[in-house]
Amino acid sequence: MFAMIGMGAGLAALGVIYLIGLIKGRAILQNAAGDRNERFLRLFYPAGILLWSWYEKAVRRRQNGPQREIRQRLRRLFVRDDVEEAYQCFQVKRFTIVWILAVAGLIVGLAVETAQLYRSGQEITNLDRPGAGESSKIYQLEAEGAWEGRKTAEFSVSPQKYTKEQLEQLFEETYAQAFKQLPGENESLDQVEGQLDFLESGPPGIQCRWTPERWEYIDHSGMVVAEDIPKDGIITYITLELSYGEQKMEYQIPCRIIPPSVTENDLLEKELETVLKEKEAEDPFGERIALPGSYDGKPLSFYLVGKRQNGLLIAGMGLLVAVLYCCSHTQKLKEREEERNQQMMADYPDILSKLTVLIGAGFTVKGAWEKIALNYGRQVEAGIGKKRYAYEEMLYACRGMQGGQSELQAYKSFGKRCALQPYRKLTMLLEQNLKKGGRDLTTRLRAETDEAFSARLHQAKRDGEKAGTKLMIPMFLMFILVLILIMVPAAMAF
């Protein structure tokens, strides 16, 4: 009762706080409204405003108080100096949630106390007994009338017991179920040659205990363990004991254990083994054993059995490997071509830049071309640089021109061999310059260079994105591995 009075007083106090905040905090409420979508929370802002004002008064004297730290963090988050409005929103929301939690706790506690008071004030005339086979149930009781005031007592109610008739019926039902289940995989109890299926437990509270009469033939789990069983079998008994507390009932179930079934082929194989052993025993000191040529008046031949070699399967596997190698070799060639194209696209801006600089410095197109190609050739021969496909094509065209090929034809052949749109565009510019002449080649090459560098930058970004996507697979596999390392020990602990 006193607890209910205290919780009621607490709820009343929180209600007063809300009313005072609603009257005094209207001005602050306008500025500290916070997120407009938080309509439910905004209903209780007045209580949060009043609690926050009391908190500010309590910590105002502390220069390095928590409010200063909060403001500093808000400045870092909002990237500005004036965070007073954000600070008010933060504090009002914070204390509003505190008020809501306090009210919710008091309401739930008051409801629980009220329900308990109702139950304790309601007179009872009986107690529920646990069902048969269940555990005892403990009740906390209060009694009044015969004594002064209320007296408390702890009372343990034992589970309900079966009547004699109910117990006999349950024993019979359990026995019938056990008898039906007992043969297991055997055809019947008259032909037991394998595992028996013992019923482990019956209805609640009834225990089953199996006792084979001949342990040397049937073990405690119902498995037939003997091998030297006569052909006619052995008749034995299995005792089933059903118990409920101190009351017990025994049933003896007869069964016939027979030797494992043997097929005609097994008998013939055993007979053949016997013949071979007899032949071996005739001459234990000889280097060779003479196999019998006949048996039971019939000719007998023997053949050495080895591992069967499936030639067709091996041939098929060879053909499959050949086809797979052919496909993989073609795929590798495509991959190398793709790498070559990527390398040439990466070198295209550098080639344009060099041509632009040399032509702008006074070189002819042919002279600039030869200088770039021959410098590359010397560097490769000296072991300074690595093989670059685009420069190799330029060197090939240069040697063609040195061998008598026309400059125009050399550029056309270069564009065809490269088979890439940017290089075809370059050869088209050079061909137009040779055919029509003009002074704007340098300008056009410079514009093409800027465009090529921009394209290479975008390609680098795309390659980076692809690399990041490829890294997701090993990262996901590592996450699965870490999850397994955490979950498996936890599951094993349970």
Buried (B, 14 or more C-beta within 10 A) or exposed (E): EEEBEBBEEBBEEBEEBBEBBBEBBEEBBEEBBBEEEEEEBBEBBBBBBBBBBEBEEEEEEEEEEEBEEBBEEBBEEEEEEEBEBBBBBBBBBBBBEBBBEBBEEBEEBBEEBEEEEEEEEEEEEEEEBEEBBEEEBEEEEEEEEEEEEEEEEEEEEEBBBBEEEEBEEBBEEBBEBBBEEBBEEBEEBEBBBBBBBBBEEBBEBBBBEBEBBEEEBBEEEBEBEEEEBEEEBBEBEBEBEBBBEEBEBEBEBEBBBBBEEEEEEEEEEEEBEEBBEEEEEEEEEEEEEEEEEEEEEEEEEEEEEEEEEEEEEEEEEEEEEEEEEEEEEEEEEEEEEEEBBEBBBBBBBBBBBBBBBBBBEEBEBBEBBBBBBBBBBEBBEEEEBEEBBBBBBBBBBBBBBEEEBEBEEBBBBBBEBBEBEBBBBBBEBBBEBBEEEEEEBBEBBBEBBEBBBEBBEEEEEEEEEEEEEEEEEEEEEEEEEEEEEEEEEEEEEE
